[in-house]
């Protein structure tokens, strides 16, 4: 049942059949079989170690998707490994829902019927190239040019200096602080949790360094509308967008810094 469900999944979602050839993603035909591998745990081997082994053995020229059944003395665990080039967070949700649907249908003796396919990843790539040259994007040029100037004006480290020292600091909030943070009344400030988190990061950074500005890379799900109408809510692929943001004029005053961060982020959206 599991092998048949995975076959239905790889037929339905093109990117699961992708491989890398000559530094390009290439999607193999729909009849390509991706077999379910099996990995019995050896003496002393942990499940985490078995998962690491599956990942290490992946060959990008052969497959970017490696479904594996890990056998323990008491359980049989399905581990799905997929290269980041073919999936993002939304993709995993779609894949889990479709795999569960296919398994339930097959177990009931029914043929696999998955929700209708949306536009392909190839369609999205074509639309992205078109958007790159569009008037809509050109209207944002002045904003991104200013961001570039700000980034270039900020102090940077010498990436080739191999004698640099790094320190990792790990912090954790107590249960009480976490509850207070999650239930904070942000409506009066017209802010959300992301605004609050980035304000905390900016204030911490400025307190440590004495700087008044912070540059960060933010991520989006990357499925925002473009000029070309696309339906990609159920399309598997890597859509994640990354963009630079410079938070300026941080003063150390909590209310002022929250307002600065909020206005900066909301200006982008």
ChimeraX commands (.cxc) that place a marker at each C-alpha (Angstrom):
marker #1 position 0.00,0.00,0.00 radius 0.5
marker #1 position 2.79,2.41,0.93 radius 0.5
marker #1 position 4.72,1.76,-2.27 radius 0.5
marker #1 position 1.60,2.31,-4.38 radius 0.5
marker #1 position 0.76,5.49,-2.47 radius 0.5
marker #1 position 4.28,6.84,-3.04 radius 0.5
marker #1 position 4.01,5.97,-6.73 radius 0.5
marker #1 position 0.78,7.99,-6.95 radius 0.5
marker #1 position 2.51,10.84,-5.14 radius 0.5
marker #1 position 5.49,10.94,-7.51 radius 0.5
marker #1 position 3.24,10.79,-10.57 radius 0.5
marker #1 position 1.08,13.62,-9.25 radius 0.5
marker #1 position 3.89,15.93,-8.10 radius 0.5
marker #1 position 6.48,16.44,-10.84 radius 0.5
marker #1 position 9.25,17.83,-8.61 radius 0.5
marker #1 position 9.54,14.56,-6.69 radius 0.5
marker #1 position 10.96,13.06,-9.90 radius 0.5
marker #1 position 13.54,15.82,-10.33 radius 0.5
marker #1 position 17.30,15.24,-10.49 radius 0.5
marker #1 position 20.25,17.57,-11.03 radius 0.5
marker #1 position 22.11,17.35,-14.32 radius 0.5
marker #1 position 24.76,19.86,-15.39 radius 0.5
marker #1 position 23.74,22.14,-12.49 radius 0.5
marker #1 position 20.12,22.26,-13.70 radius 0.5
marker #1 position 16.97,20.68,-12.30 radius 0.5
marker #1 position 15.57,18.11,-14.70 radius 0.5
marker #1 position 12.18,16.43,-14.18 radius 0.5
marker #1 position 12.03,12.82,-15.30 radius 0.5
marker #1 position 8.98,11.29,-17.05 radius 0.5
marker #1 position 5.83,10.48,-15.09 radius 0.5
marker #1 position 6.44,6.72,-15.31 radius 0.5
marker #1 position 9.73,7.03,-13.35 radius 0.5
marker #1 position 9.66,4.65,-10.39 radius 0.5
marker #1 position 10.98,5.81,-7.03 radius 0.5
marker #1 position 11.20,2.70,-4.89 radius 0.5
marker #1 position 10.61,2.66,-1.14 radius 0.5
marker #1 position 13.95,1.77,0.48 radius 0.5
marker #1 position 14.24,-0.18,3.73 radius 0.5
marker #1 position 16.71,0.41,6.54 radius 0.5
marker #1 position 16.77,-2.03,9.50 radius 0.5
marker #1 position 18.45,-0.47,12.53 radius 0.5
marker #1 position 21.79,-2.09,13.37 radius 0.5
marker #1 position 22.90,-2.75,16.94 radius 0.5
marker #1 position 23.34,0.54,18.75 radius 0.5
marker #1 position 22.13,2.64,15.81 radius 0.5
marker #1 position 19.64,5.37,16.67 radius 0.5
marker #1 position 16.74,6.50,14.49 radius 0.5
marker #1 position 18.39,9.90,14.07 radius 0.5
marker #1 position 21.59,8.22,12.87 radius 0.5
marker #1 position 19.61,6.12,10.39 radius 0.5
marker #1 position 17.96,9.27,9.01 radius 0.5
marker #1 position 21.37,10.92,8.67 radius 0.5
marker #1 position 22.59,7.86,6.74 radius 0.5
marker #1 position 19.66,8.08,4.32 radius 0.5
marker #1 position 20.39,11.76,3.68 radius 0.5
marker #1 position 24.13,11.18,3.25 radius 0.5
marker #1 position 23.50,8.48,0.66 radius 0.5
marker #1 position 21.28,10.66,-1.53 radius 0.5
marker #1 position 22.75,11.25,-4.99 radius 0.5
marker #1 position 21.40,14.40,-6.64 radius 0.5
marker #1 position 21.99,12.95,-10.10 radius 0.5
marker #1 position 19.85,9.92,-9.21 radius 0.5
marker #1 position 17.03,11.25,-7.01 radius 0.5
marker #1 position 16.20,14.24,-4.81 radius 0.5
marker #1 position 13.48,12.33,-3.00 radius 0.5
marker #1 position 14.27,9.30,-0.85 radius 0.5
marker #1 position 11.36,7.58,0.95 radius 0.5
marker #1 position 12.71,5.03,3.44 radius 0.5
marker #1 position 11.07,2.59,5.85 radius 0.5
marker #1 position 13.16,2.38,9.02 radius 0.5
marker #1 position 12.67,-0.88,10.94 radius 0.5
marker #1 position 13.23,-0.95,14.69 radius 0.5
marker #1 position 12.64,-3.88,17.03 radius 0.5
marker #1 position 9.14,-2.57,17.77 radius 0.5
marker #1 position 8.15,-0.14,15.01 radius 0.5
marker #1 position 8.26,0.56,11.29 radius 0.5
marker #1 position 8.81,4.27,10.69 radius 0.5
marker #1 position 8.48,6.09,7.38 radius 0.5
marker #1 position 11.19,8.69,6.76 radius 0.5
marker #1 position 10.83,11.02,3.79 radius 0.5
marker #1 position 14.00,12.82,2.74 radius 0.5
marker #1 position 13.74,15.51,0.06 radius 0.5
marker #1 position 16.35,17.99,-1.11 radius 0.5
marker #1 position 15.54,21.62,-0.34 radius 0.5
marker #1 position 15.68,22.37,-4.08 radius 0.5
marker #1 position 12.34,20.60,-4.57 radius 0.5
marker #1 position 10.31,21.32,-1.41 radius 0.5
marker #1 position 9.47,24.14,0.98 radius 0.5
marker #1 position 7.24,24.31,4.05 radius 0.5
marker #1 position 4.00,24.48,2.08 radius 0.5
marker #1 position 5.12,21.57,-0.10 radius 0.5
marker #1 position 5.56,19.31,2.93 radius 0.5
marker #1 position 2.00,20.02,4.06 radius 0.5
marker #1 position 0.66,19.14,0.60 radius 0.5
marker #1 position 2.74,15.94,0.44 radius 0.5
marker #1 position 1.66,14.75,3.89 radius 0.5
marker #1 position -2.00,15.35,3.12 radius 0.5
marker #1 position -1.80,13.57,-0.25 radius 0.5
marker #1 position 0.16,10.62,1.13 radius 0.5
marker #1 position -2.39,10.09,3.90 radius 0.5
marker #1 position -5.25,10.36,1.39 radius 0.5
marker #1 position -3.62,7.84,-0.97 radius 0.5
marker #1 position -2.93,5.34,1.82 radius 0.5
marker #1 position -6.51,5.55,3.10 radius 0.5
marker #1 position -7.96,5.07,-0.38 radius 0.5
marker #1 position -5.72,2.09,-1.18 radius 0.5
marker #1 position -6.37,0.47,2.21 radius 0.5
marker #1 position -10.09,0.69,1.45 radius 0.5
marker #1 position -9.60,-0.95,-1.94 radius 0.5
marker #1 position -10.29,2.28,-3.82 radius 0.5
marker #1 position -8.20,3.81,-6.62 radius 0.5
marker #1 position -6.07,6.78,-5.66 radius 0.5
marker #1 position -7.81,10.07,-6.43 radius 0.5
marker #1 position -5.88,13.13,-5.35 radius 0.5
marker #1 position -7.02,16.77,-5.54 radius 0.5
marker #1 position -6.55,18.39,-8.93 radius 0.5
marker #1 position -3.04,19.48,-9.86 radius 0.5
marker #1 position -2.27,23.19,-9.85 radius 0.5
marker #1 position 0.19,24.99,-12.14 radius 0.5
marker #1 position 3.56,23.28,-12.50 radius 0.5
marker #1 position 6.79,24.60,-11.04 radius 0.5
marker #1 position 7.92,25.20,-14.60 radius 0.5
marker #1 position 4.95,27.52,-15.08 radius 0.5
marker #1 position 6.03,29.41,-11.97 radius 0.5
marker #1 position 9.60,29.78,-13.25 radius 0.5
marker #1 position 8.34,31.18,-16.56 radius 0.5
marker #1 position 6.09,33.64,-14.70 radius 0.5
marker #1 position 9.01,34.69,-12.50 radius 0.5
marker #1 position 11.15,35.54,-15.54 radius 0.5
marker #1 position 8.26,37.55,-16.95 radius 0.5
marker #1 position 7.76,39.38,-13.64 radius 0.5
marker #1 position 11.46,40.25,-13.54 radius 0.5
marker #1 position 11.00,42.47,-16.60 radius 0.5
marker #1 position 7.59,43.85,-15.65 radius 0.5
marker #1 position 6.54,47.46,-14.99 radius 0.5
marker #1 position 5.21,46.39,-11.59 radius 0.5
marker #1 position 8.68,45.37,-10.42 radius 0.5
marker #1 position 10.33,48.41,-11.97 radius 0.5
marker #1 position 8.19,50.59,-9.69 radius 0.5
marker #1 position 10.03,49.07,-6.72 radius 0.5
marker #1 position 13.49,49.92,-8.08 radius 0.5
marker #1 position 14.02,53.07,-5.99 radius 0.5
marker #1 position 13.15,51.24,-2.78 radius 0.5
marker #1 position 15.59,48.37,-3.38 radius 0.5
marker #1 position 18.33,50.74,-4.56 radius 0.5
marker #1 position 18.04,52.55,-1.24 radius 0.5
marker #1 position 18.23,49.23,0.63 radius 0.5
marker #1 position 21.38,48.40,-1.33 radius 0.5
marker #1 position 23.00,51.73,-0.39 radius 0.5
marker #1 position 22.13,51.17,3.27 radius 0.5
marker #1 position 23.60,47.69,3.22 radius 0.5
marker #1 position 26.82,48.91,1.61 radius 0.5
marker #1 position 27.15,51.67,4.20 radius 0.5
marker #1 position 27.01,49.24,7.13 radius 0.5
marker #1 position 30.13,47.67,8.66 radius 0.5
marker #1 position 30.97,44.21,7.32 radius 0.5
marker #1 position 33.33,41.45,8.38 radius 0.5
marker #1 position 36.21,40.17,6.30 radius 0.5
marker #1 position 34.93,36.87,4.96 radius 0.5
marker #1 position 38.47,35.80,4.02 radius 0.5
marker #1 position 39.84,36.31,7.51 radius 0.5
marker #1 position 40.12,32.73,8.74 radius 0.5
marker #1 position 41.40,33.87,12.16 radius 0.5
marker #1 position 38.05,35.32,13.18 radius 0.5
marker #1 position 36.52,34.03,16.38 radius 0.5
marker #1 position 32.86,33.13,16.71 radius 0.5
marker #1 position 30.76,32.68,19.82 radius 0.5
marker #1 position 27.41,30.93,19.91 radius 0.5
marker #1 position 24.94,32.06,22.52 radius 0.5
marker #1 position 21.78,30.09,23.23 radius 0.5
marker #1 position 18.92,31.57,25.21 radius 0.5
marker #1 position 15.57,30.15,26.23 radius 0.5
marker #1 position 12.42,31.77,27.57 radius 0.5
marker #1 position 10.70,30.42,30.64 radius 0.5
marker #1 position 7.21,29.00,30.34 radius 0.5
marker #1 position 5.80,32.09,32.04 radius 0.5
marker #1 position 7.66,34.48,29.71 radius 0.5
marker #1 position 6.60,32.43,26.67 radius 0.5
marker #1 position 2.95,32.62,27.73 radius 0.5
marker #1 position 3.22,36.35,28.35 radius 0.5
marker #1 position 4.86,36.85,24.96 radius 0.5
marker #1 position 2.32,34.73,23.06 radius 0.5
marker #1 position -0.63,36.49,24.70 radius 0.5
marker #1 position 0.74,40.04,24.59 radius 0.5
marker #1 position -1.85,42.65,23.64 radius 0.5
marker #1 position -0.38,44.01,20.43 radius 0.5
marker #1 position -3.57,45.42,18.93 radius 0.5
marker #1 position -3.05,48.90,20.45 radius 0.5
marker #1 position 0.29,49.06,18.61 radius 0.5
marker #1 position -1.15,47.65,15.36 radius 0.5
marker #1 position 1.73,45.13,15.51 radius 0.5
marker #1 position 2.10,41.37,15.32 radius 0.5
marker #1 position 4.40,38.73,16.82 radius 0.5
marker #1 position 6.93,39.08,13.99 radius 0.5
marker #1 position 7.27,42.80,14.73 radius 0.5
marker #1 position 7.89,42.00,18.39 radius 0.5
marker #1 position 10.47,39.29,17.67 radius 0.5
marker #1 position 12.49,41.45,15.30 radius 0.5
marker #1 position 12.34,44.35,17.76 radius 0.5
marker #1 position 13.83,42.09,20.42 radius 0.5
marker #1 position 16.60,40.97,18.04 radius 0.5
marker #1 position 17.37,44.57,17.04 radius 0.5
marker #1 position 17.47,45.83,20.63 radius 0.5
marker #1 position 19.74,42.96,21.69 radius 0.5
marker #1 position 22.09,43.50,18.76 radius 0.5
marker #1 position 22.32,47.24,19.34 radius 0.5
marker #1 position 22.88,46.75,23.07 radius 0.5
marker #1 position 25.80,44.41,22.34 radius 0.5
marker #1 position 27.40,46.42,19.53 radius 0.5
marker #1 position 26.37,50.01,20.16 radius 0.5
marker #1 position 25.02,50.22,16.60 radius 0.5
marker #1 position 21.74,51.95,15.75 radius 0.5
marker #1 position 20.88,49.89,12.67 radius 0.5
marker #1 position 20.47,46.19,11.96 radius 0.5
marker #1 position 20.39,44.32,8.64 radius 0.5
marker #1 position 18.57,41.00,8.42 radius 0.5
marker #1 position 17.44,38.58,5.74 radius 0.5
marker #1 position 13.75,37.76,5.99 radius 0.5
marker #1 position 11.96,34.86,4.37 radius 0.5
marker #1 position 8.56,34.69,2.74 radius 0.5
marker #1 position 6.63,31.69,1.43 radius 0.5
marker #1 position 7.31,32.97,-2.09 radius 0.5
marker #1 position 3.88,32.21,-3.50 radius 0.5
marker #1 position 2.80,35.83,-3.79 radius 0.5
marker #1 position 0.66,36.83,-6.81 radius 0.5
marker #1 position 2.48,38.07,-9.92 radius 0.5
marker #1 position 1.32,39.54,-13.21 radius 0.5
marker #1 position 0.72,36.05,-14.63 radius 0.5
marker #1 position -2.32,34.37,-13.03 radius 0.5
marker #1 position -1.10,31.16,-11.35 radius 0.5
marker #1 position -2.63,28.56,-9.08 radius 0.5
marker #1 position 0.26,27.12,-7.07 radius 0.5
marker #1 position -1.27,26.50,-3.63 radius 0.5
marker #1 position -0.86,22.74,-4.18 radius 0.5
marker #1 position 2.31,22.87,-6.28 radius 0.5
marker #1 position 5.33,21.15,-4.78 radius 0.5
marker #1 position 8.61,23.03,-5.16 radius 0.5
marker #1 position 10.95,25.51,-3.52 radius 0.5
marker #1 position 9.19,28.89,-3.65 radius 0.5
marker #1 position 10.81,30.49,-0.59 radius 0.5
marker #1 position 11.79,34.13,-1.11 radius 0.5
marker #1 position 14.61,35.82,0.80 radius 0.5
marker #1 position 14.97,39.60,0.92 radius 0.5
marker #1 position 17.13,42.08,2.87 radius 0.5
marker #1 position 15.68,44.48,5.42 radius 0.5
marker #1 position 17.55,47.29,7.18 radius 0.5
marker #1 position 16.07,48.49,10.48 radius 0.5
marker #1 position 17.30,52.06,11.09 radius 0.5
marker #1 position 17.24,54.51,13.99 radius 0.5
marker #1 position 17.05,52.03,16.84 radius 0.5
marker #1 position 17.33,54.02,20.08 radius 0.5
marker #1 position 16.91,51.50,22.88 radius 0.5
marker #1 position 13.48,52.81,23.80 radius 0.5
marker #1 position 11.11,49.84,23.54 radius 0.5
marker #1 position 8.07,51.73,22.23 radius 0.5
marker #1 position 10.09,53.71,19.69 radius 0.5
marker #1 position 11.94,50.61,18.43 radius 0.5
marker #1 position 8.74,48.57,18.09 radius 0.5
marker #1 position 7.15,51.38,16.08 radius 0.5
marker #1 position 10.28,51.64,13.88 radius 0.5
marker #1 position 10.37,47.90,13.18 radius 0.5
marker #1 position 6.63,47.73,12.54 radius 0.5
marker #1 position 6.66,50.62,10.09 radius 0.5
marker #1 position 9.70,49.24,8.28 radius 0.5
marker #1 position 8.16,45.79,7.81 radius 0.5
marker #1 position 4.70,47.07,6.92 radius 0.5
marker #1 position 6.22,49.42,4.36 radius 0.5
marker #1 position 7.61,46.37,2.52 radius 0.5
marker #1 position 4.34,44.45,2.52 radius 0.5
marker link #1:1,2 radius 0.2
marker link #1:2,3 radius 0.2
marker link #1:3,4 radius 0.2
marker link #1:4,5 radius 0.2
marker link #1:5,6 radius 0.2
marker link #1:6,7 radius 0.2
marker link #1:7,8 radius 0.2
marker link #1:8,9 radius 0.2
marker link #1:9,10 radius 0.2
marker link #1:10,11 radius 0.2
marker link #1:11,12 radius 0.2
marker link #1:12,13 radius 0.2
marker link #1:13,14 radius 0.2
marker link #1:14,15 radius 0.2
marker link #1:15,16 radius 0.2
marker link #1:16,17 radius 0.2
marker link #1:17,18 radius 0.2
marker link #1:18,19 radius 0.2
marker link #1:19,20 radius 0.2
marker link #1:20,21 radius 0.2
marker link #1:21,22 radius 0.2
marker link #1:22,23 radius 0.2
marker link #1:23,24 radius 0.2
marker link #1:24,25 radius 0.2
marker link #1:25,26 radius 0.2
marker link #1:26,27 radius 0.2
marker link #1:27,28 radius 0.2
marker link #1:28,29 radius 0.2
marker link #1:29,30 radius 0.2
marker link #1:30,31 radius 0.2
marker link #1:31,32 radius 0.2
marker link #1:32,33 radius 0.2
marker link #1:33,34 radius 0.2
marker link #1:34,35 radius 0.2
marker link #1:35,36 radius 0.2
marker link #1:36,37 radius 0.2
marker link #1:37,38 radius 0.2
marker link #1:38,39 radius 0.2
marker link #1:39,40 radius 0.2
marker link #1:40,41 radius 0.2
marker link #1:41,42 radius 0.2
marker link #1:42,43 radius 0.2
marker link #1:43,44 radius 0.2
marker link #1:44,45 radius 0.2
marker link #1:45,46 radius 0.2
marker link #1:46,47 radius 0.2
marker link #1:47,48 radius 0.2
marker link #1:48,49 radius 0.2
marker link #1:49,50 radius 0.2
marker link #1:50,51 radius 0.2
marker link #1:51,52 radius 0.2
marker link #1:52,53 radius 0.2
marker link #1:53,54 radius 0.2
marker link #1:54,55 radius 0.2
marker link #1:55,56 radius 0.2
marker link #1:56,57 radius 0.2
marker link #1:57,58 radius 0.2
marker link #1:58,59 radius 0.2
marker link #1:59,60 radius 0.2
marker link #1:60,61 radius 0.2
marker link #1:61,62 radius 0.2
marker link #1:62,63 radius 0.2
marker link #1:63,64 radius 0.2
marker link #1:64,65 radius 0.2
marker link #1:65,66 radius 0.2
marker link #1:66,67 radius 0.2
marker link #1:67,68 radius 0.2
marker link #1:68,69 radius 0.2
marker link #1:69,70 radius 0.2
marker link #1:70,71 radius 0.2
marker link #1:71,72 radius 0.2
marker link #1:72,73 radius 0.2
marker link #1:73,74 radius 0.2
marker link #1:74,75 radius 0.2
marker link #1:75,76 radius 0.2
marker link #1:76,77 radius 0.2
marker link #1:77,78 radius 0.2
marker link #1:78,79 radius 0.2
marker link #1:79,80 radius 0.2
marker link #1:80,81 radius 0.2
marker link #1:81,82 radius 0.2
marker link #1:82,83 radius 0.2
marker link #1:83,84 radius 0.2
marker link #1:84,85 radius 0.2
marker link #1:85,86 radius 0.2
marker link #1:86,87 radius 0.2
marker link #1:87,88 radius 0.2
marker link #1:88,89 radius 0.2
marker link #1:89,90 radius 0.2
marker link #1:90,91 radius 0.2
marker link #1:91,92 radius 0.2
marker link #1:92,93 radius 0.2
marker link #1:93,94 radius 0.2
marker link #1:94,95 radius 0.2
marker link #1:95,96 radius 0.2
marker link #1:96,97 radius 0.2
marker link #1:97,98 radius 0.2
marker link #1:98,99 radius 0.2
marker link #1:99,100 radius 0.2
marker link #1:100,101 radius 0.2
marker link #1:101,102 radius 0.2
marker link #1:102,103 radius 0.2
marker link #1:103,104 radius 0.2
marker link #1:104,105 radius 0.2
marker link #1:105,106 radius 0.2
marker link #1:106,107 radius 0.2
marker link #1:107,108 radius 0.2
marker link #1:108,109 radius 0.2
marker link #1:109,110 radius 0.2
marker link #1:110,111 radius 0.2
marker link #1:111,112 radius 0.2
marker link #1:112,113 radius 0.2
marker link #1:113,114 radius 0.2
marker link #1:114,115 radius 0.2
marker link #1:115,116 radius 0.2
marker link #1:116,117 radius 0.2
marker link #1:117,118 radius 0.2
marker link #1:118,119 radius 0.2
marker link #1:119,120 radius 0.2
marker link #1:120,121 radius 0.2
marker link #1:121,122 radius 0.2
marker link #1:122,123 radius 0.2
marker link #1:123,124 radius 0.2
marker link #1:124,125 radius 0.2
marker link #1:125,126 radius 0.2
marker link #1:126,127 radius 0.2
marker link #1:127,128 radius 0.2
marker link #1:128,129 radius 0.2
marker link #1:129,130 radius 0.2
marker link #1:130,131 radius 0.2
marker link #1:131,132 radius 0.2
marker link #1:132,133 radius 0.2
marker link #1:133,134 radius 0.2
marker link #1:134,135 radius 0.2
marker link #1:135,136 radius 0.2
marker link #1:136,137 radius 0.2
marker link #1:137,138 radius 0.2
marker link #1:138,139 radius 0.2
marker link #1:139,140 radius 0.2
marker link #1:140,141 radius 0.2
marker link #1:141,142 radius 0.2
marker link #1:142,143 radius 0.2
marker link #1:143,144 radius 0.2
marker link #1:144,145 radius 0.2
marker link #1:145,146 radius 0.2
marker link #1:146,147 radius 0.2
marker link #1:147,148 radius 0.2
marker link #1:148,149 radius 0.2
marker link #1:149,150 radius 0.2
marker link #1:150,151 radius 0.2
marker link #1:151,152 radius 0.2
marker link #1:152,153 radius 0.2
marker link #1:153,154 radius 0.2
marker link #1:154,155 radius 0.2
marker link #1:155,156 radius 0.2
marker link #1:156,157 radius 0.2
marker link #1:157,158 radius 0.2
marker link #1:158,159 radius 0.2
marker link #1:159,160 radius 0.2
marker link #1:160,161 radius 0.2
marker link #1:161,162 radius 0.2
marker link #1:162,163 radius 0.2
marker link #1:163,164 radius 0.2
marker link #1:164,165 radius 0.2
marker link #1:165,166 radius 0.2
marker link #1:166,167 radius 0.2
marker link #1:167,168 radius 0.2
marker link #1:168,169 radius 0.2
marker link #1:169,170 radius 0.2
marker link #1:170,171 radius 0.2
marker link #1:171,172 radius 0.2
marker link #1:172,173 radius 0.2
marker link #1:173,174 radius 0.2
marker link #1:174,175 radius 0.2
marker link #1:175,176 radius 0.2
marker link #1:176,177 radius 0.2
marker link #1:177,178 radius 0.2
marker link #1:178,179 radius 0.2
marker link #1:179,180 radius 0.2
marker link #1:180,181 radius 0.2
marker link #1:181,182 radius 0.2
marker link #1:182,183 radius 0.2
marker link #1:183,184 radius 0.2
marker link #1:184,185 radius 0.2
marker link #1:185,186 radius 0.2
marker link #1:186,187 radius 0.2
marker link #1:187,188 radius 0.2
marker link #1:188,189 radius 0.2
marker link #1:189,190 radius 0.2
marker link #1:190,191 radius 0.2
marker link #1:191,192 radius 0.2
marker link #1:192,193 radius 0.2
marker link #1:193,194 radius 0.2
marker link #1:194,195 radius 0.2
marker link #1:195,196 radius 0.2
marker link #1:196,197 radius 0.2
marker link #1:197,198 radius 0.2
marker link #1:198,199 radius 0.2
marker link #1:199,200 radius 0.2
marker link #1:200,201 radius 0.2
marker link #1:201,202 radius 0.2
marker link #1:202,203 radius 0.2
marker link #1:203,204 radius 0.2
marker link #1:204,205 radius 0.2
marker link #1:205,206 radius 0.2
marker link #1:206,207 radius 0.2
marker link #1:207,208 radius 0.2
marker link #1:208,209 radius 0.2
marker link #1:209,210 radius 0.2
marker link #1:210,211 radius 0.2
marker link #1:211,212 radius 0.2
marker link #1:212,213 radius 0.2
marker link #1:213,214 radius 0.2
marker link #1:214,215 radius 0.2
marker link #1:215,216 radius 0.2
marker link #1:216,217 radius 0.2
marker link #1:217,218 radius 0.2
marker link #1:218,219 radius 0.2
marker link #1:219,220 radius 0.2
marker link #1:220,221 radius 0.2
marker link #1:221,222 radius 0.2
marker link #1:222,223 radius 0.2
marker link #1:223,224 radius 0.2
marker link #1:224,225 radius 0.2
marker link #1:225,226 radius 0.2
marker link #1:226,227 radius 0.2
marker link #1:227,228 radius 0.2
marker link #1:228,229 radius 0.2
marker link #1:229,230 radius 0.2
marker link #1:230,231 radius 0.2
marker link #1:231,232 radius 0.2
marker link #1:232,233 radius 0.2
marker link #1:233,234 radius 0.2
marker link #1:234,235 radius 0.2
marker link #1:235,236 radius 0.2
marker link #1:236,237 radius 0.2
marker link #1:237,238 radius 0.2
marker link #1:238,239 radius 0.2
marker link #1:239,240 radius 0.2
marker link #1:240,241 radius 0.2
marker link #1:241,242 radius 0.2
marker link #1:242,243 radius 0.2
marker link #1:243,244 radius 0.2
marker link #1:244,245 radius 0.2
marker link #1:245,246 radius 0.2
marker link #1:246,247 radius 0.2
marker link #1:247,248 radius 0.2
marker link #1:248,249 radius 0.2
marker link #1:249,250 radius 0.2
marker link #1:250,251 radius 0.2
marker link #1:251,252 radius 0.2
marker link #1:252,253 radius 0.2
marker link #1:253,254 radius 0.2
marker link #1:254,255 radius 0.2
marker link #1:255,256 radius 0.2
marker link #1:256,257 radius 0.2
marker link #1:257,258 radius 0.2
marker link #1:258,259 radius 0.2
marker link #1:259,260 radius 0.2
marker link #1:260,261 radius 0.2
marker link #1:261,262 radius 0.2
marker link #1:262,263 radius 0.2
marker link #1:263,264 radius 0.2
marker link #1:264,265 radius 0.2
marker link #1:265,266 radius 0.2
marker link #1:266,267 radius 0.2
marker link #1:267,268 radius 0.2
marker link #1:268,269 radius 0.2
view
